[in-house]
Amino acid sequence: MTMQPEMKDLVAMNEFKKEGVLLVKNELNAISIHLLLKEINQIRQSVMIKINQMERPLRTYSDIAERQPGRLDYRCGFTSAIFNEMGESIIQLVRRLSPTIDFRHYWGAIPSLSGSGPTDMHRDVYPMLNTLEGNDLDELDISLPTYYITVLIPLVEITLENGPTEFIKGSHRMPVVDSTKAEIYAPLLSPGDIIIFDGRTLHRGSANRSNQERLIAYMTFLANWYHDQTFTINDYLFPEFAIPGH
Ligand SMILES: O=C(O)CCC(=O)C(=O)O
């Protein structure tokens, strides 16, 4: 029996609430993926012209960081109308997953070159009261409805070799987690699939052991009341592209 769309939504919402991470197959079609790739490759050209003349690995800027040598994360230059069009179905999905929160969002991309190393296990949010170090959160942070969501949008096949993102399911509901003992969820993906996760979920990018680049676009959704330190504690490398309101 095929599941009705409302039922499918309900199952997905429950899974997201329980696990803090949700895989959605075939969310974007091949044309969308092609357009995103084209646009992101253009942004990359202007980014690379500037950073190729700089000392590497780059230090962390508000709009670009080099998490490991060869593993960039940038969120500047995503101004084309394409991103509004391509993001619309994902925006609707996020609204359904956390309906009590008003979100703003921005786009970014993570190209990780062949041979680039893994990132540390981390959460995308910081403890609201700024009282804790490392990955620990307070009961206060855990008690809130989902207020920060990251959506990973692979633009190439994600394989064991080029480095799937690793998650600890359920960690969005745990203030303290021993990540060395936790079970890891690392789904392999095709372009068109997306992974949606609560910003409190522990995760990390794994090493790219293939001989090709791994390219993932992402959308980050933040509650309108959330102060995103990412955009305030560092300088901008591309102030001309600064995202207003973050
Ligand atoms: O590159 C990846 O696989 C993980 C990305 C990541 O760590 C993040 O979005 O915070």
The ligand as a Gaussian input file, in Angstrom:
#p B3LYP/6-31G(d) Opt

LIG

0 1
 O       30.956000      18.540000       5.411000
 C       30.180000      17.819000       6.032000
 O       29.937000      16.670000       5.695000
 C       29.548000      18.311000       7.309000
 C       29.156000      19.713000       7.308000
 C       29.101000      20.291000       8.674000
 O       29.800000      19.915000       9.549000
 C       28.155000      21.328000       8.990000
 O       27.296000      21.633000       8.158000
 O       28.244000      21.895000      10.100000

